[in-house]
Amino acid sequence: MAKLRFHIRYPVEKIPEPILYQIGHEFKVVTSIRRADVRETTGWLDVEFTGEADEIDKAVNGLRQKGCIVDPIELNVVE
């Protein structure tokens, strides 16, 4: 079981959509929001995904297909 953290930026038009919820149901990953700032015109999340490495990869690709910008958090330090 892997635990990886990512910084996710939402495009303005996607902010109202429950994208992280959808990803958690489409793929076999557990999502945990570590930090976030979501406003009317900007939105970002630092998220930890727990699951098999291939499922995490699929979840990241799914986020990108939905229009999000996803970057790994180096050294996985978010606390």
N, C-alpha and C positions, 0 to 999 in steps of 0.2 A: 504494500500500500504506500503510495507516494503522497507527499504534501508539498504543493508548490504554490507560490504567491505571485500575483500579477497585478499590475496597475492597468485599469480599464478606463478609457475615455469614451463617453457617449457622444454621438453627433446630436445636435440640438433637436432635430425632429424625432429622435428615439428616446429622449429623456422620459416622456410619460409612459413608455412601454415597460412591462415587467420582464426585461430581457434576462436578468440573472435567474429569476424564478423559472423561466422557460428552459434555460440551459440546464438547471438542476433536474428538470423532469425529462429532458431529451437525452441526457447522457448520464452514465452511472458515476456521478461525482457529487460530493457533498460540498456545498458552497458556504463559506463563512466570510462575512464582510468584516474586515479588520479596521478600515477607515473609509470615510466617504464624505463627499461634498456634492450635493445635488441641488441645483437651483433651476430657475426657469430657463436660463440660456446656457448653462454649463453643467456638466456632470462627470464626476470621476469616482472610481471605487478602487480601494486596495482589497483584493479578495484572495483567500486561501482556498484552493481546490484540494480535496482529499479523494483519492481513488487510484485505480490502476493507471499507469503512465499513458497507455494508449487512449483511455477514456478522457484523461485530462487534455491530451492533444486534440481529440475530437471536440471537446468543449471549447477550447481556445479557437479552433477553426470555426466553430459554430458562431462564436461571438463576432469574429471577423466577418463572417458572411452576413451577419445582421447589421454590419456597418460600424462596429466598435473598433477602436484602436487598442490593441492589447500588447503590453510589454511585460517581460518577466521582471520581477523585483530582484535585483542582484543581492546575493547573500541572504535573501529572504529575511531581511530585518524590517519589521513593521511595528513592533510593539512600541 
